[in-house]
Amino acid sequence: MKKPSSKIREEIAKLQEQLKQAETREAERIGRLALKAGLGDIEVEERALVSALEEVAVRFRKGSGRAARPASAPAAPGAAQGPSGEA
C-alpha cells in the first residue's frame, strides 16, 4: 500500500531534523579540533582556510576508498571564478 503524502512529509521533516542535528554535532566536533589545533588564533581569509581544509580532507580520504573530492566541492584554488567568487 502506498503511503499518503502527509506521512511522507512527516518522515521528511524527521529526517531533516536528524540531518540538522548530525551536522551540528559534526560542526562542533570539527570546531573543537580546529580550536585545539590553534586555528582560532589565526587571522586568515575564510576562502584560504577552506582551501587548506579541503587539502587536509583529500589527504585523509586517500586510501579510505572514498572519492578524493566530492562533485559538489568548490573548485581548487586558482580555478576560474565567476563574479560572485564561485567557480
N, C-alpha and C positions, 0 to 999 in steps of 0.2 A: 504494500500500500504506500502511496506517495504521501510525503509529509506536507501539511499545509504551510503556506508561506509564512504564517505567523510563527510557527515552530522553527523554521529555518532562520528567520530574523532573530529569534531568541538565542539560537545556537551561535549565530554570527556575533551577536553582542557579547556573549560569554567568551567566545574565542578572542574577540578584540580586547576585552578586559584582561584576559590571560596574557595576550601578547604585550599589552602595555606594562603589566607587572613584570614580565620576563625582561623586557627592555630596560625597565627601571633598575632591576637587580643587576643586569649586565653593566649598565652605565655606572652604577655605584661601585661595582667591583673594579671596573677599569679606572674610574676616578680615584679610588683609594690607592690602586697600584701606581698610577701616574704621580700622585702626591708623594707616595713613598719613594719613588724614583727621583723626586726633586723637580718634576715638571711644573709644579705650581709656582716656583720661584723664577721661572724663565719667562722673559718678555719676548714673545715671538708671534709673528702673524699667524692667525688660525690656519690659513692655507698651507703655510710651510710646515706647521705641526701636523696637520692632516696628512700631508705628503710623507713626512717621516714615519708616521704611524702606519701608513699603508705599506711602506717598505718593511717595517717590522712584521706586519701581518703576512706579507709574502714570504718573508724569511721563516716564519713559524709554520706556514702552510706547506712548505716544501717537504715532501716525503710523507705527508699525512694523507695523501690520496685525494685531497681537495684541490680545486682549481686555484691557481696562483692568484687570480684576480677575478672576482665575480663580474658578470657582464654589466651590472648596474653601478660598478665602482667608477669614481671620477677618473678622468684622463690623467696620464702621468704628467709630472712637472715638465713644462716647456712645450706641451702639446698646444695646438691651435685652440684658441678660445673665442667665444662669441662676446658680444658687448656686455653680457651680464656676468662675465667671468667664468662661465661654464663652457665646457667643450661641446 
